[in-house]
Amino acid sequence: MKKAKNLKKRIRRLEARMQKGAKKLARLKRKLEAAETVSAAKSTNKATAPAVKPAAVKEPRVAGKVKRKLNLTPERRAQLSAAMKARWAAKRAAAATDAQNTPTSPRFSPGETSQPQ
């Protein structure tokens, strides 16, 4: 016969597993109920006013892709920040020079020069 301590441990683990399963089942039931209410609301709204959603019905949230947090040291974070700021400044400067170099004359094409040869 097994020891009472081991039996108690097995019982405790089994109860925890059953409770976890019950929580998961309850969560899935709530999701199903929410989806059904949303679909029912959509079908009734199509007949009346498709642009208006009832305030009582909430659509279930879909978990999107979780953004991973980078583990950066403060020095590396500052270095990356400086590099990005320099890149953005160069991009703004290039855009400004391009805007200044565009001719105002409609007859001027990029391959032509403005002086006659």
Secondary structure by P-SEA (a helix, b strand, c coil): cccaaaaaaaaaaaaaaaaaaaaaaaaaaaaaaaaaaaaaaaaaaaaccccccccccccccccccbbbbbbccaaaaaaaaaaaaaaaaaaaaaaaaaaaacccccccccccccccc
